Structure formats: C-alpha cells, structure tokens
Amino acid sequence: MIRIKGKVGKKGEIYIPKKIRESVGLIPGDEIEVDVDEGKLVIRKKPSALDLLKQRPLATIKVEEMREIRKRLSERLSR
C-alpha cells in the first residue's frame, strides 16, 4: 500500500498527489467511483471502454456461433 498525504480544497475538492494519479493511470477527464467504508473513502478509477478492451476476454465465440444465436433471437422476436 502507498500512503501519501493529499489535501481538501476550500470547495471540497479532493487533491490526489501526482505520484498516486500516475500509479493508477488516472488522467484529467477520467471517471472515478467513490465508496465509503467504515469512515474511509475508497476511490477507484472507473475503467473506460478502452481499458475494458485491453483486458483478457472472458469468453470467445466463433462467427458461426454468433450467427446462430442472432438467428434464434430474431425468430423469437418476430413471434
């Protein structure tokens, strides 16, 4: 765990030190998720679509399988 002091501004802004932002890849415009857990703030970078695409896929599917699934869904919806 890295522990570095930050600051809270006059309007309640939370200033995260550059070293911490860089260590998690946080850049201006990124979205974050904030949780409160027993008096502690837990701040996580919300993954972008690009971050998710870079991750290892959970499953793989062949084009033929996708076409079959699409065909079955179309048949269900047309009923």
Secondary structure, 3 states (H helix, E strand, C coil): CCCCCCEECCCCCEECCHHHHHHHCCCCCCCEEEEEECCEEEEEECCCHHHHHHCCCCCCCCHHHHHHHHHHHHHHHHC
